[in-house]
């Protein structure tokens, strides 16, 4: 017999055995179905009873572990963490919000004050510049008047009438004031 035929017969035999087993399984399923439903109901009841019995015991066990074991474990873990930590960070101190707000307000006021002072300083510098210009103009005017006074005095001393009545030019050169000169001219 060839291998292909042998395989075909083996395959048929397996299929027949499988169909027989399926038929037996169906018969047994029909026969045991009521028993399985009862077993299922009984199992559900037993599970509910077990859960009802177990839940309070688990709750009390959890309370005992929390009250006795957990603090010890937590202490051990924190001690281990302190030993392992290379350099514990210094505790960070937070500033109260009010202090932060007051500090920001003070900085704002200081900035406003600085701006006002700078503006005032700029105005003062401008005023001083104008004052210096005015002083320079007064100096120039004084120098011009002094030059004219010297010219006028020179003309007066050169005239023959003035030479007889007035003081010699040496007196004027020694530091006479304009009021003294005016009084000499009127004489």
C-alpha positions as CSV (number, residue, x, y, z in Angstrom):
1,X,0.0,0.0,0.0
2,X,1.2,3.4,-0.8
3,X,1.9,6.1,1.8
4,X,-0.8,8.4,0.4
5,X,-3.4,5.6,0.8
6,X,-2.3,4.9,4.3
7,X,-2.5,8.5,5.2
8,X,-6.0,8.7,3.8
9,X,-7.2,5.7,5.8
10,X,-5.6,7.0,8.9
11,X,-7.3,10.4,8.4
12,X,-10.6,8.6,7.9
13,X,-10.2,6.6,11.0
14,X,-9.3,9.7,13.0
15,X,-12.4,11.5,11.7
16,X,-14.7,8.6,12.6
17,X,-13.2,8.4,16.1
18,X,-13.6,12.2,16.5
19,X,-17.3,12.0,15.4
20,X,-17.9,9.2,17.8
21,X,-16.3,11.1,20.7
22,X,-18.4,14.2,19.8
23,X,-21.6,12.1,19.9
24,X,-20.6,10.7,23.3
25,X,-19.8,14.2,24.6
26,X,-23.2,15.5,23.5
27,X,-25.0,12.6,25.3
28,X,-23.0,13.2,28.5
29,X,-23.6,16.9,28.3
30,X,-27.3,16.4,28.1
31,X,-27.2,14.0,30.9
32,X,-25.0,16.1,33.2
33,X,-26.4,19.6,32.3
34,X,-28.8,19.8,35.3
35,X,-26.1,18.7,37.7
36,X,-23.7,21.4,36.2
37,X,-26.4,24.1,36.8
38,X,-26.9,23.0,40.4
39,X,-23.1,22.9,40.9
40,X,-22.8,26.4,39.5
41,X,-25.5,27.8,41.8
42,X,-23.9,26.1,44.8
43,X,-20.4,27.4,43.8
44,X,-21.9,31.0,43.5
45,X,-23.4,30.7,47.0
46,X,-20.2,29.3,48.5
47,X,-18.1,32.1,46.9
48,X,-20.5,34.7,48.3
49,X,-20.3,33.1,51.8
50,X,-16.5,33.0,51.5
51,X,-16.3,36.6,50.5
52,X,-18.6,37.6,53.4
53,X,-16.5,35.7,55.8
54,X,-13.1,36.9,54.4
55,X,-13.8,40.6,53.9
56,X,-14.0,41.6,57.7
57,X,-11.0,39.5,58.5
58,X,-9.0,41.1,55.7
59,X,-10.1,44.6,56.9
60,X,-9.0,43.9,60.5
61,X,-5.7,42.4,59.3
62,X,-5.1,45.5,57.2
63,X,-5.8,47.7,60.3
64,X,-3.3,45.7,62.3
65,X,-0.6,45.9,59.6
66,X,-1.2,49.6,59.3
67,X,-1.0,50.1,63.1
68,X,2.0,47.8,63.8
69,X,4.0,46.9,60.8
70,X,3.7,50.0,58.6
71,X,5.3,52.4,61.1
72,X,8.3,50.1,61.6
73,X,8.7,49.6,57.8
74,X,8.4,53.3,57.2
75,X,11.0,54.0,59.9
76,X,13.4,51.4,58.4
77,X,12.9,52.9,54.9
78,X,13.5,56.5,56.1
79,X,16.7,55.4,58.0
80,X,17.9,53.6,54.9
81,X,17.2,56.7,52.8
82,X,19.2,58.9,55.1
83,X,22.1,56.5,55.0
84,X,22.0,56.2,51.2
85,X,21.6,60.0,50.5
86,X,25.0,61.5,49.6
87,X,24.2,65.0,50.7
88,X,20.8,65.9,52.1
89,X,19.5,69.1,50.6
90,X,19.1,72.0,53.0
91,X,15.5,72.7,53.9
92,X,14.2,75.4,51.6
93,X,12.6,78.3,53.4
94,X,9.7,80.0,51.5
95,X,9.1,83.7,51.9
96,X,5.6,84.7,52.8
97,X,3.6,86.2,49.9
98,X,3.0,89.4,51.7
99,X,6.7,89.9,52.1
100,X,7.2,89.3,48.3
101,X,4.5,91.8,47.5
102,X,5.9,94.4,49.9
103,X,9.4,93.9,48.4
104,X,8.1,94.3,44.8
105,X,6.3,97.5,45.9
106,X,9.4,98.9,47.5
107,X,11.4,98.1,44.4
108,X,8.8,99.8,42.2
109,X,8.7,102.9,44.4
110,X,12.6,103.0,44.3
111,X,12.5,102.8,40.5
112,X,9.9,105.7,40.4
113,X,12.0,107.7,42.8
114,X,15.1,107.1,40.8
115,X,13.4,108.2,37.6
116,X,12.1,111.4,39.3
117,X,15.6,112.1,40.7
118,X,17.2,111.6,37.3
119,X,14.6,113.9,35.7
120,X,15.3,116.5,38.5
121,X,19.0,116.2,37.9
122,X,18.6,116.7,34.2
123,X,16.5,119.8,34.9
124,X,19.1,121.1,37.4
125,X,21.9,120.5,34.9
126,X,20.0,122.4,32.2
127,X,19.3,125.2,34.7
128,X,23.0,125.3,35.6
129,X,23.9,125.5,31.9
130,X,21.6,128.4,31.4
131,X,23.0,130.1,34.5
132,X,26.5,129.6,33.3
133,X,25.6,131.1,29.9
134,X,24.0,134.1,31.7
135,X,27.1,134.5,33.8
136,X,29.3,134.4,30.7
137,X,27.2,137.0,29.0
138,X,27.4,139.2,32.2
139,X,31.2,138.8,32.1
140,X,31.4,139.7,28.5
141,X,29.2,142.7,29.0
142,X,31.3,143.8,32.0
143,X,34.5,143.4,29.9
144,X,32.9,145.4,27.1
145,X,31.8,148.1,29.5
146,X,35.3,148.2,31.2
147,X,36.9,148.5,27.7
148,X,34.6,151.4,26.8
149,X,35.2,153.0,30.2
150,X,39.0,152.8,29.5
151,X,38.5,154.3,26.1
152,X,36.3,157.1,27.5
153,X,38.8,157.7,30.3
154,X,41.6,157.8,27.8
155,X,39.8,160.4,25.8
156,X,39.0,162.4,28.9
157,X,42.6,162.5,30.1
158,X,43.8,163.4,26.6
159,X,41.6,166.5,26.5
160,X,43.2,169.7,27.9
161,X,40.3,170.7,30.1
162,X,40.1,167.4,31.8
163,X,43.8,167.4,32.6
164,X,43.4,170.5,34.7
165,X,40.4,169.5,36.7
166,X,40.8,165.8,37.0
167,X,43.3,163.6,38.8
168,X,46.2,162.2,36.9
169,X,45.7,158.9,35.0
170,X,47.8,157.1,37.5
171,X,45.0,157.4,40.1
172,X,42.6,155.7,37.7
173,X,45.1,152.9,37.0
174,X,45.6,152.2,40.7
175,X,42.1,150.6,41.0
176,X,39.5,153.4,41.0
177,X,35.9,152.2,40.8
178,X,33.5,153.5,38.2
179,X,31.6,155.6,40.8
180,X,34.9,157.4,41.7
181,X,35.5,157.9,38.0
182,X,32.0,159.3,37.5
183,X,32.5,161.7,40.4
184,X,35.8,162.9,38.9
185,X,34.2,163.5,35.5
186,X,31.4,165.6,37.0
187,X,33.9,167.9,38.8
